[in-house]
């Protein structure tokens, strides 16, 4: 009986954490970085950044596997962090690929 | 006995709570303006293999949990589960063998030039184990003959990373590690150390490097290796190769593989042609008892494989391959057929904000 109460408390704690996280997720931090939102403007600089990101994406990710589809930016941030560890890609490549994939 | 059960329950519950708390904390990580979200990804596969007339059906699943923390931390844990249904010669029924285990479970602290990794991680020797291990990535489902010599996992610490080496056209990547326990079935030891140094030329899309591994006890055998990756701009072609040489009784070998995507032919754009050639050379002067103990690694072997991959989507793939294996000295030639499907799944474990 004591055990059940403990499990129920744990699930409540988890639900509370998720709720807090969900509210935090709707805040301003969840929005893409200003540099990324600006890319929809279509200026030459933004286009250059997009091309650079695409080039690095194909050179780094395409070395081992087929190009994945685009995911939500927060998922891309996790995937790119994982690939920085797994494939030892450089910090600049990670940054450019993250911007490109999150567009 | 009752107290033991109570304690194990308490520990299990504590682990559960810790996981939930970590999951909540992970949802507050930050990366260049994006808050990375914990992810459950991995692959599921079903393959039928026919090796010299013997059928094997193997469903498998390999989940991978990714939990980022703050700006620089990442927790990764990968498990494997597979069931192999096989029929022995003369039998009328399929027996099953279950295999499961932890692929790796590591914590990473990431900085610009170095990533510090602790826990159980894939041994950084050449590239097959680290990059082509997942069955949704590898072009041929049959692993290279010499890959068990170099793949495996280590328990300890690793420093690794990648950065531009003085020029935008040269990226250097490196890894050095120390393992207190290598569970690899051939190199089963308590302590080993080693590393890898590689160079990636982004303009030429060429990567090459070398690896070294030293066992720190018993006969202190060592392994050295080299690898090459090339993706020419002019054709949708990938060329990969590895070479490994081991001291002691482990032998040496190499493999070269090419994958050509028929993206230039519209009706066949989802198709990929794969070919691999490889040779394994057993160590010289092995005794009959050692050869028996080493099994396939006690004999010189040559193998050629051809394969087809069809991508229904980027995450669903059907594969077919045929290989022919020649074991020298025994005049044994074997046909190797593989047919099956892989599915890569990926799901967030928290709110993702806007979707693309």
Contacts between the chains, C-beta under 8 A, distances in Angstrom:
chain1	res1	chain2	res2	distance
A	3	B	9	6.0
A	3	B	13	7.5
A	6	B	13	5.5
A	7	B	13	6.3
A	7	B	16	7.7
A	10	B	13	6.4
A	10	B	16	5.8
A	10	B	17	4.7
A	10	B	20	6.4
A	13	B	17	6.7
A	13	B	20	6.3
A	13	B	21	7.4
A	14	B	20	3.8
A	14	B	23	7.3
A	14	B	24	7.3
A	17	B	20	6.4
A	17	B	21	6.9
A	17	B	23	7.0
A	17	B	24	3.0
A	17	B	27	7.7
A	18	B	23	7.9
A	18	B	24	6.8
A	18	B	27	7.8
A	18	B	350	7.2
A	20	B	24	7.0
A	21	B	24	5.8
A	21	B	27	3.7
A	21	B	28	6.8
A	21	B	350	5.8
A	21	B	351	6.9
A	22	B	350	7.7
A	22	B	351	5.0
A	24	B	27	7.1
A	24	B	28	6.3
A	24	B	35	8.0
A	25	B	27	7.0
A	25	B	35	7.0
A	25	B	350	7.1
A	25	B	351	4.0
A	25	B	353	6.1
A	26	B	351	7.7
A	26	B	353	7.9
A	29	B	30	6.9
A	29	B	33	7.7
A	29	B	35	5.8
A	30	B	35	6.0
A	30	B	351	8.0
A	30	B	353	4.4
A	31	B	33	7.6
A	31	B	353	7.7
A	32	B	33	6.2
A	32	B	34	6.7
A	33	B	32	5.9
A	33	B	33	2.9
A	33	B	34	7.1
A	34	B	33	7.5
A	35	B	33	7.8
A	36	B	33	7.1
A	55	B	202	7.8
A	56	B	202	7.3
A	59	B	202	4.8
A	59	B	205	5.6
A	59	B	231	7.9
A	62	B	231	6.5
A	63	B	205	7.4
A	63	B	207	6.8
A	63	B	229	5.7
A	63	B	231	6.2
A	63	B	238	7.4
A	64	B	131	4.8
A	64	B	132	6.6
A	64	B	137	5.9
A	65	B	136	7.6
A	65	B	137	4.6
A	66	B	311	6.4
A	66	B	314	5.3
A	67	B	314	6.8
A	68	B	314	5.5
A	68	B	315	7.5
A	69	B	314	5.7
A	69	B	315	8.0
A	70	B	356	4.2
A	71	B	346	7.4
A	71	B	352	7.9
A	71	B	355	7.8
A	71	B	356	6.4
A	72	B	37	7.9
A	72	B	348	7.1
A	72	B	352	3.7
A	72	B	353	6.2
A	72	B	354	6.7
A	72	B	355	4.7
A	72	B	356	6.1
A	73	B	34	4.9
A	73	B	352	7.8
A	73	B	353	6.6
A	73	B	354	7.3
A	73	B	356	7.4
A	74	B	34	5.7
A	74	B	35	5.6
A	74	B	36	6.0
A	74	B	37	4.2
A	74	B	348	7.2
A	74	B	350	7.9
A	74	B	351	7.8
A	74	B	352	4.8
A	74	B	353	5.5
A	75	B	36	7.9
A	75	B	37	6.0
A	75	B	39	6.1
A	75	B	346	7.3
A	75	B	348	5.5
A	75	B	352	5.7
A	76	B	34	7.1
A	77	B	29	8.0
A	77	B	31	4.3
A	77	B	32	7.2
A	77	B	34	4.0
A	77	B	35	7.0
A	77	B	36	3.7
A	77	B	37	7.6
A	77	B	68	7.4
A	78	B	36	4.0
A	78	B	37	6.0
A	78	B	38	7.1
A	78	B	39	4.9
A	78	B	66	5.3
A	78	B	68	5.4
A	79	B	39	7.1
A	79	B	66	7.7
A	80	B	31	7.8
A	81	B	31	6.2
A	81	B	36	6.0
A	81	B	66	7.8
A	81	B	68	5.6
A	81	B	74	5.4
A	81	B	110	6.9
A	82	B	66	5.2
A	82	B	74	6.6
A	82	B	76	6.7
A	84	B	110	6.2
A	84	B	115	7.3
A	85	B	74	6.1
A	85	B	76	7.2
A	85	B	108	4.9
A	85	B	110	6.7
A	85	B	115	5.8
A	85	B	117	7.2
A	85	B	160	8.0
A	86	B	130	6.5
A	86	B	131	7.0
A	87	B	130	7.9
A	87	B	131	6.4
A	87	B	162	7.9
A	88	B	115	7.8
A	88	B	160	5.9
A	88	B	161	6.0
A	88	B	162	3.8
A	88	B	173	3.9
A	88	B	174	7.6
A	88	B	175	7.2
A	88	B	198	7.7
A	89	B	162	5.7
A	89	B	171	8.0
A	90	B	162	4.8
A	90	B	163	5.3
A	90	B	164	6.0
A	90	B	171	5.4
A	91	B	112	4.8
A	91	B	163	7.1
A	92	B	164	7.1
A	93	B	162	7.9
A	93	B	171	7.6
A	95	B	32	6.2
A	98	B	31	7.2
A	98	B	32	5.8
A	98	B	34	7.0
A	99	B	32	7.7
A	102	B	34	6.3
A	102	B	356	7.7
